Amino acid sequence: MFDTILNKIDDVVWGIPTIILILATGLVLTIRARGLQFTKLGRAFKSIFKKNEGHGELSGFSALCTALSATIGTGNIVGVATAIAAGGPGALFWMWVAAILGTATKYAECMLAIKYREVKEDGHVLGGPFYTIEKGMGKKWKWLAILFAIFGVLAGLLGIGTMTQINGITSAVNMAFDPNSTHIAFTFGENSYTWATVIGGIVVTVCAALVILGGLKRISKVAEKVVPAMAIIYVFLGLSVIIMNATRIPAAFVMIFKSAFGYKAVIGGAVGWTLKQITDSMQKGIARGIFSNEAGLGSAPIAAAPVQTNEPVEQGLVNMTGTVIDTLIVCTMTGLAIVLALTNPEFFAQYEANGWKGVELTANALSFDLGGDGVSVQFLLMLCLAFFAFTTILGWDYYSEKCLEYITNGRMKLVFIYRIIYIIAIAIGPYFTVNAVFTIADITNGLMAIPNCISLIVLSGVVAKETKDYFNKYPSL
């Protein structure tokens, strides 16, 4: 009953109007910024390690890692799998479309966050879509800024920041240490929970609490060290799959494109082309893509705002690389591994018989693609997922705290209380169903994206002017 209600709300929030709004935002900004996600991508990657000068609290690299710590999470492993399970392999295609356009969106929202940020008397910096809306669009739009901030708090507390991440970690821990769920700690209603789930949840909650209570500087230091390492490990795993299954890649792409444009059956007989298949693929692909790379969501600008720079465009370029890394590289690795496995009739039959979803689908696909007993692959996947999700928990605590700080006019006592509530939400996250937590995350993400995308379209002229002025001033680096 609860899942049914959530799904109905999700269908409304992520209906055709929201999908059109997000894609239109990316398209408008791509045109107004003259396709800089294509023409300036090399320069953007070069700027990542450039030493910053100016007002702020973080280096550009730290800000990118903080943003990536929030984006590279369960969305890359569990989210891709749930999208493919719900919307078919074609969901991966729509993830790519959303990411290509979203790269321009990420650039614009991060650039504007620095342009309109506030530097407090004590040197503390606060910025994000709430100030972009309030300062860029005018005081009469402050209600929209507050609305965004409220949705940001809800997204961190109930959706993408806590329950989805801890749920993904504990699912992977349980799969690695107690795959048959034989060691039951307790039963609640119709669901039983193993000791692996309980202990894993406690360990992650305690570790998260130690970092979260330390504030932004501690979060960014952890992100700087963990994010690059975990991304490299997972990309290595993904490349191994691609190399070992190179001959099946063309069949995988055929499956993806057919599914994306409505071909219902991919194995076991054709049943024609359906509009519902296209809609499902678009909805799940774009929603999970936004869940993963957060382009248009308005979260990354909150991390970009405190950067030590006087050039908003420069940091916008740095942050837009996050969408490329997150979706076009990491999510693609996961998606291809799953689709490569699905092209095999034997695996497809097991998939349909067992109803695999989430981390189970990803783990079984990787194990099938790489061969062997699958135990080592599942253990490595557990480690990657644990680090991915843990840093996402930290990044989203920071985002939602800043939204709350804006709403409360900087009342830090309330922010501290929120940290405690956030930690409690992490602790109870393992005991919700995978579908429920991801649906809640989709809903809160969609609600955040709507006011943010409206502001980006309205301020697209500012984006165009700032971009043109910067490249006229610095034609080459």
C-alpha positions in Angstrom: 0.0 0.0 0.0 2.8 2.4 1.0 4.8 1.6 -2.1 1.7 2.1 -4.3 1.1 5.6 -2.9 4.8 6.5 -3.4 4.8 5.3 -6.9 1.7 7.4 -7.8 3.3 10.5 -6.3 6.5 9.7 -8.2 4.6 9.3 -11.5 3.2 12.8 -10.9 6.5 14.5 -9.9 8.4 12.7 -12.6 5.7 13.1 -15.3 6.2 14.4 -18.8 6.2 18.1 -17.7 9.2 17.6 -15.3 11.1 15.5 -17.9 10.6 18.2 -20.5 11.6 21.0 -18.1 14.9 19.3 -17.2 15.8 18.4 -20.8 14.7 21.9 -22.0 16.9 23.5 -19.4 19.9 21.5 -20.5 19.1 22.3 -24.2 18.6 26.1 -23.6 21.9 26.3 -21.6 23.8 24.3 -24.2 22.7 26.8 -26.8 23.3 29.9 -24.7 26.7 28.7 -23.6 27.6 27.7 -27.2 28.0 24.0 -26.5 30.9 24.5 -24.1 30.4 20.9 -22.7 31.8 19.8 -26.1 34.2 22.7 -27.0 35.7 23.4 -23.5 35.7 19.9 -21.9 39.5 19.6 -22.3 40.0 23.0 -20.7 37.6 22.0 -17.9 39.7 18.9 -17.0 42.9 21.0 -17.0 41.3 23.5 -14.6 40.6 20.9 -12.0 44.1 21.0 -10.4 44.6 24.7 -11.0 45.5 26.7 -7.8 42.7 29.0 -6.9 42.9 32.5 -5.6 40.2 34.7 -4.1 37.5 34.6 -1.4 36.3 31.2 -0.2 36.9 28.2 2.0 37.8 25.3 -0.4 40.1 24.7 -3.4 38.4 23.9 -6.7 39.5 20.3 -6.4 38.1 20.0 -2.9 34.8 21.4 -4.1 34.7 19.0 -7.0 35.5 16.0 -4.7 32.8 17.2 -2.3 30.3 17.3 -5.1 31.5 13.9 -6.5 31.3 12.4 -3.0 27.6 13.2 -3.1 27.0 12.1 -6.7 29.1 8.9 -7.0 27.0 6.7 -4.7 24.4 4.1 -4.8 22.9 5.7 -7.9 25.9 4.4 -9.9 25.5 0.8 -8.7 22.0 0.3 -7.4 20.3 3.2 -9.2 21.4 2.1 -12.6 20.2 -1.5 -11.9 16.8 -0.3 -10.6 16.4 1.9 -13.7 17.1 -1.0 -16.1 14.9 -3.3 -14.1 12.0 -0.9 -14.2 12.5 0.9 -17.5 14.4 -1.7 -19.5 18.0 -1.4 -21.0 16.8 1.8 -22.8 16.9 3.6 -19.5 20.7 3.8 -20.0 20.3 5.6 -23.3 18.1 8.3 -21.6 20.7 8.6 -18.8 23.2 9.5 -21.5 20.9 12.1 -23.1 20.2 13.6 -19.7 23.9 13.7 -18.8 25.1 15.3 -22.1 22.5 18.1 -21.7 23.0 18.1 -17.9 26.7 18.9 -18.3 25.7 22.4 -19.5 23.2 22.6 -16.7 25.8 21.7 -14.1 28.2 24.3 -15.5 25.5 27.0 -15.3 24.2 26.3 -11.9 27.6 26.1 -10.3 28.8 29.3 -12.1 25.7 31.2 -10.9 26.1 29.9 -7.3 29.5 31.6 -7.1 28.3 34.8 -8.8 25.5 35.2 -6.3 27.0 33.7 -3.2 27.3 35.6 0.1 30.5 36.0 2.1 29.6 36.5 5.8 31.5 38.8 8.1 33.4 35.9 9.6 34.5 34.7 6.2 31.9 32.0 6.1 30.5 31.5 2.6 27.0 30.4 1.7 25.6 30.0 -1.8 23.5 27.8 -3.9 20.2 28.0 -5.9 18.5 29.7 -3.1 20.7 32.8 -3.4 20.7 32.4 -7.2 17.0 32.7 -7.2 16.8 35.4 -4.6 19.5 37.6 -6.0 19.4 36.7 -9.6 15.6 36.7 -10.1 14.8 39.3 -7.4 13.4 39.4 -3.8 9.9 38.8 -5.1 11.0 35.3 -5.9 12.3 34.5 -2.5 9.4 32.2 -1.9 10.8 30.0 -4.7 14.2 30.0 -3.1 12.7 28.9 0.3 10.8 26.2 -1.5 14.0 24.9 -3.1 15.7 24.9 0.3 12.9 23.0 2.0 13.0 20.4 -0.8 16.8 20.2 -0.3 16.4 19.5 3.4 13.9 16.8 2.6 16.0 15.2 -0.1 19.0 15.0 2.3 17.0 13.7 5.2 14.5 11.3 3.6 15.9 10.6 0.2 19.2 10.6 -1.6 21.3 11.5 1.5 20.5 8.9 4.1 18.2 5.9 3.5 19.1 5.1 -0.1 22.8 5.1 0.7 22.8 3.1 4.0 20.2 0.7 2.5 22.6 0.1 -0.5 25.6 -0.5 1.8 23.8 -2.9 4.2 22.3 -4.8 1.2 25.8 -5.3 -0.2 27.2 -6.3 3.2 24.5 -8.9 3.7 25.0 -10.2 0.2 28.7 -10.6 0.8 28.6 -12.1 4.4 25.2 -13.8 4.6 23.8 -14.3 1.0 21.2 -16.8 2.1 20.1 -14.7 5.1 20.5 -17.5 7.6 21.6 -15.5 10.6 18.5 -13.5 11.5 18.8 -10.7 14.2 15.2 -9.8 14.4 11.9 -9.8 12.4 9.6 -6.8 12.0 6.3 -7.4 10.3 6.8 -9.5 7.2 10.5 -8.6 7.0 13.5 -10.3 8.7 16.9 -8.6 9.1 20.2 -10.4 9.4 23.1 -9.7 11.8 25.1 -8.6 8.8 22.6 -5.9 8.0 22.3 -4.7 11.6 26.1 -4.6 12.3 26.8 -3.0 8.9 24.2 -0.3 9.7 25.6 0.4 13.1 29.2 0.7 11.8 28.3 3.1 9.0 26.1 5.2 11.3 28.9 5.6 13.8 31.5 6.4 11.2 29.2 9.0 9.5 28.4 10.6 12.8 32.1 11.1 13.6 32.7 12.9 10.3 29.4 14.8 10.1 29.8 16.3 13.6 33.2 17.7 12.4 31.7 20.0 9.7 32.6 21.0 6.2 36.4 20.9 6.5 36.4 17.3 7.7 33.9 16.2 5.0 36.0 17.8 2.3 39.2 16.2 3.6 37.6 12.7 3.6 36.2 13.3 0.1 39.5 14.4 -1.3 41.1 11.1 -0.3 38.3 8.6 -0.8 36.5 9.8 -4.0 39.5 9.5 -6.5 40.5 6.1 -5.0 37.0 4.5 -5.2 36.3 5.8 -8.6 39.5 4.3 -10.0 38.8 0.9 -8.4 35.3 0.8 -9.8 36.3 2.0 -13.3 39.0 -0.7 -13.3 36.3 -3.3 -12.5 34.1 -1.9 -15.3 36.9 -1.9 -17.8 37.7 -5.5 -17.0 34.1 -6.4 -17.9 34.2 -4.5 -21.2 37.5 -6.0 -22.2 36.5 -9.5 -21.4 33.2 -9.2 -23.2 34.2 -7.0 -26.1 32.6 -9.2 -28.7 29.2 -8.8 -27.1 29.3 -5.0 -26.9 27.5 -4.4 -30.3 24.6 -6.7 -29.2 24.4 -4.7 -25.9 24.1 -1.4 -27.7 21.5 -2.8 -30.1 19.5 -3.9 -27.0 19.8 -0.4 -25.4 18.7 1.5 -28.4 15.8 -0.8 -29.2 14.5 -0.6 -25.7 15.0 3.2 -25.6 12.6 3.6 -28.5 9.9 1.3 -27.5 10.9 -2.3 -28.4 9.3 -4.2 -25.6 11.0 -7.6 -25.8 14.8 -8.0 -25.9 15.1 -11.7 -25.3 12.6 -14.5 -26.0 10.5 -13.1 -28.9 9.3 -9.8 -30.2 6.1 -8.2 -29.0 6.4 -4.9 -30.9 7.0 -1.3 -30.2 5.2 0.4 -27.3 4.8 4.0 -26.3 4.7 2.9 -22.6 8.2 1.3 -23.0 9.6 4.6 -24.3 7.9 6.6 -21.5 9.1 4.1 -18.8 12.7 4.2 -20.2 12.7 8.0 -20.3 11.2 8.4 -16.9 13.5 5.9 -15.1 16.6 6.8 -17.1 16.3 10.5 -16.6 15.2 10.2 -13.0 18.0 7.8 -12.1 20.4 9.9 -14.1 19.5 13.0 -12.1 19.7 10.9 -8.9 23.2 9.9 -9.9 24.8 13.1 -11.4 22.5 15.6 -9.8 22.7 18.0 -12.8 19.8 20.4 -12.5 19.1 19.3 -9.0 20.8 22.3 -7.5 23.0 20.3 -5.1 26.5 20.7 -6.6 26.2 24.5 -6.6 26.1 24.4 -2.9 29.5 22.7 -2.8 30.9 25.0 -5.5 29.9 28.3 -3.7 32.7 28.2 -1.0 35.5 27.8 -3.6 38.4 30.2 -3.4 38.0 31.9 -6.7 37.0 35.2 -8.2 36.1 33.6 -11.5 32.7 31.9 -11.4 33.0 30.6 -15.0 36.2 28.8 -14.1 34.7 26.8 -11.3 31.6 26.1 -13.4 33.9 24.4 -15.9 35.5 22.3 -13.1 32.2 21.2 -11.7 30.7 20.3 -15.1 33.4 17.5 -15.3 31.5 15.8 -12.4 28.6 14.9 -14.7 31.0 13.4 -17.2 32.8 11.3 -14.6 29.6 10.3 -12.8 27.3 9.3 -15.6 29.1 9.0 -18.8 31.9 7.0 -17.2 30.9 5.4 -13.9 27.1 4.8 -14.6 27.9 3.6 -18.1 30.3 1.0 -16.7 27.5 -0.4 -14.5 24.8 -0.2 -17.2 27.0 -2.0 -19.8 27.9 -4.7 -17.4 24.2 -5.4 -16.7 23.1 -5.2 -20.4 26.0 -7.4 -21.5 24.8 -10.0 -19.1 21.2 -9.6 -20.2 22.2 -10.4 -23.8 22.9 -13.9 -22.7 19.7 -16.0 -22.7 20.9 -18.1 -19.7 21.4 -15.0 -17.5 18.2 -13.4 -18.8 16.3 -16.5 -17.7 17.8 -16.3 -14.2 17.1 -12.6 -14.0 13.4 -13.1 -14.8 13.1 -16.1 -12.5 14.7 -14.5 -9.5 13.4 -10.9 -10.0 16.9 -9.5 -9.2 16.9 -5.7 -8.7 19.2 -3.2 -7.1 22.6 -4.4 -5.9 21.7 -8.0 -6.5 21.3 -7.4 -10.3 24.5 -5.5 -10.5 26.5 -8.1 -8.5 25.1 -11.0 -10.4 25.7 -9.3 -13.8 29.3 -8.5 -12.9 29.9 -12.0 -11.6 28.4 -13.5 -14.8 30.5 -11.2 -17.0 33.8 -11.9 -15.2 33.2 -15.6 -14.6 34.5 -17.5 -11.6 32.5 -18.2 -8.4 31.4 -14.6 -8.0 32.5 -14.3 -4.4 35.5 -12.1 -4.9 33.5 -9.8 -7.3 30.7 -9.5 -4.8 33.1 -8.6 -2.0 34.9 -6.0 -4.2 31.5 -4.6 -5.2 30.6 -4.3 -1.5 33.7 -2.3 -0.8 33.1 0.0 -3.7 29.4 0.5 -2.8 30.3 1.1 0.8 32.7 3.9 0.0 30.5 5.3 -2.7 27.5 5.5 -0.5 29.4 6.6 2.6 30.8 9.7 0.9 27.3 10.5 -0.5 25.9 10.4 3.0 28.6 13.0 4.0 28.1 15.2 0.9 24.3 15.4 1.3 24.5 16.2 4.9 26.5 19.3 3.9 24.0 20.2 1.1 20.9 19.9 3.3 22.6 21.7 6.2 23.3 24.7 3.9 19.6 24.7 2.8 18.5 24.7 6.4 21.0 27.5 7.2 19.4 29.6 4.5 15.9 28.9 5.8 16.8 29.6 9.4 18.9 32.7 8.7 22.1 31.0 10.0 20.8 29.6 13.3 23.6 27.0 13.8 22.0 25.5 16.9 19.1 24.3 14.7 21.7 23.0 12.2 23.4 21.0 14.9 20.0 19.5 15.9 19.4 18.7 12.3 22.7 16.8 12.2 21.5 14.6 15.0 18.2 13.9 13.2 20.2 13.2 10.0 22.3 10.6 11.8 19.1 8.9 13.2 17.7 8.7 9.6 20.9 6.9 8.6 20.5 4.5 11.4 16.9 3.5 10.4 17.6 3.4 6.7 18.5 -0.3 6.4 15.0 -1.3 7.4 13.1 0.2 4.5 12.6 -1.6 1.2 14.8 -0.7 -1.8 11.9 0.4 -3.9 10.5 2.6 -1.2 13.8 4.5 -0.5 14.6 5.0 -4.1 11.1 6.2 -4.9 11.2 8.7 -2.0 14.6 9.9 -3.3 13.1 10.3 -6.8 10.3 12.4 -5.5 12.4 14.8 -3.4 14.9 15.1 -6.3 12.2 16.1 -8.7 10.8 18.6 -6.3 14.3 20.2 -6.0 14.9 20.3 -9.7 11.7 22.2 -10.6 12.5 25.6 -8.9 16.2 25.2 -9.8 15.5 24.6 -13.5 13.0 27.5 -13.6 15.7 29.9 -12.3 18.4 28.5 -14.8 16.1 29.2 -17.7 15.2 32.7 -16.5 18.9 33.5 -15.9 20.2 31.8 -19.1 21.0 35.3 -20.4 23.3 35.9 -17.5 25.0 32.6 -18.1 25.6 33.5 -21.8 27.0 37.0 -20.9 29.3 35.7 -18.1 30.6 32.9 -20.3 31.3 35.1 -23.3 33.1 37.8 -21.1 35.3 35.1 -19.5 36.5 33.5 -22.7 37.1 36.9 -24.3 39.2 37.8 -21.2 41.0 34.5 -21.1 40.9 33.1 -24.7 43.4 30.4 -23.7 45.2 29.0 -20.6 
